[in-house]
Amino acid sequence: MSFKNKEIRRIISKKLRDQKSLFKEYDKQNNQELAFTLTDIDDLFSGLREFNKDSNRNVNKHLKDQLELSNLAMLLTGYLSLTLQQEENKGELFDGHFDLPKPHIVLSCLTTQITNHTLSVINLVKSGLDNSARTILRTIEELVYLTIYLASDISKIKVYSDINNPKETWYKNFRLEKINKEIVKIETRLGLPDKLIQQFKEHRSEGFEFYSQYIHNSYGVIASGTFVRSFSDDDAVYNSLFGKESRNSISTLNNVNSTLFYFNLSMFKLLISDHKTKLSPSNGISRMTLILFESFKEIYLNSLNERESESIF
């Protein structure tokens, strides 16, 4: 693999010639030759691609089960987004006379971004870029709770979709602290057990605190993301420059799966219990969404039982 752009190649070639001329006498005096060619630059580019392939292979080898569950969760969330666009579904989200944008379309847009962010996390983990994946995971967490908060009350969706004064609207209505308080009320209204509500609350608090370090670039996460732990040796660490598979990605994917389980469970409860949504049985997208939801729910709970002693983070 090499750079194809002619202007890029021309400039690099010129800089290579300049460098050779600049250090000609020095190299001669020290009996060395460190003059590089354009082929050397192309080889670096090709090597980078192969290095990325190695990380991808190793992640697929060591994190196969987590990746498959994450892909299933992403697929479900994507289909939920499509289901929210289906006009033949019944319920107050779909049947009411609303100003544009309609509530179900706003929720579909939010769910689309959760899906795409999840795809980014999966691809970054496979490329050995776990710190980058965790930065996006922090965004997913915030987006998930915002979407659930909006889905709980159609009037909130109208306020959220007002683009005339977004900064003021956000600060007044959608700050993280406000949403966190309201989420507990929503969970209670949905009939979740008190113990589970408390666990979710702790998960949110710990998750926001933990992943905020990646947003704010705390030294601890910068260092641990640069020198990553090996899958094969507990004591071995590797430099992650340009991407390197990492044991840290186990918890990254586990947390993605936990977050999407919570999101889809909450959204289905809100759609069916609160908004009296009836998905059209003749619609293939809606039917597939139900199949994916029931499948993911059972598989996730089975996996949770297998790792119940592990830390989420």
C-alpha positions, 0 to 999 in steps of 0.5 A: 500500500502506498500514497496515491495522491500525486501532490502528496508524493511530490512534496514528500519526495522533495523533503526526502531530497532536501534531507539527503542534501542537508545531512550529506556531509554529516553522514559522510563524516560519520561513515553512515547513510540514513537517507530515506526514499519514497519507497521507505515511506510507502513501506511504513504505510503498508506496515501500519495496515498490516499492524492493524490487521494483526490487532484485528485478528487477535481481538477476534480471537480473544474477544469473540463472544463479547464481540458477537454479543455487541454486534447483536446488541447493535443490530437490535438497536438499529432495528429499533430505530427503523421500527420507530420510523414505521408509520403503520405502528399504532400508539400515541407516539404514532397516532397523535397530531404533532408538529414536525418533527414527530416524536417517533422520528426524534426518538429514531434519530437518537437511537440511530446515533446510539447504534452508530456510536456502538459500531464505532466502539466495536470497530475501534476495539477491533483496531486495538484503539480501546481508549478511543472506544471508551471515549465514545462509550461515555457519549453512548451512556449519556445519549442512552439516558437522554433518549429514555428521559425523552421517551418517557414524556412526549412533551419533553421531545417537543422541547428537545427538538426546538432548535432556535435556542439549543444551548439555553434549552439544553442547560435548562432542561437536559443537564445530566444531573437533572436527567439522572434524578428523573431516570430513577423516577422513570424506572420506578414508574416502569415497575422495576424492582427497588434492588435493580433500580439501585444497581442501575443508579450505582452503574450510572454514577460509577460509569459516568465518573469512570468514563469521564476520565477518558473525555478529560484525558486524565493521566492515568487513563492516558498512560494505561491506554498507551501501555496496554495489558496482553491477553496471553501474559498478565505481566506483559504490556505493549505500546499501543501506538497505531493500535494494539489489542488490549485486555482492557477491551473485555470490560469495554465491550461488557459495558457496551452490552450492559448499556444497550441491554438497559436501553432496549429493555427500558425503551420497550417498556416505555413504548408498550406500557406508557405509550400503548404502542402496538407494533404492526405484525405485518411489518417485517422490520417490527417483527424482526426487532421483536425477535432480536430483542427476545434473543438478545435479552436471553443471551445477555442474561445468560452471559451475565450469569457466567460473569456475575463475579466480574467488575463491570469496569 
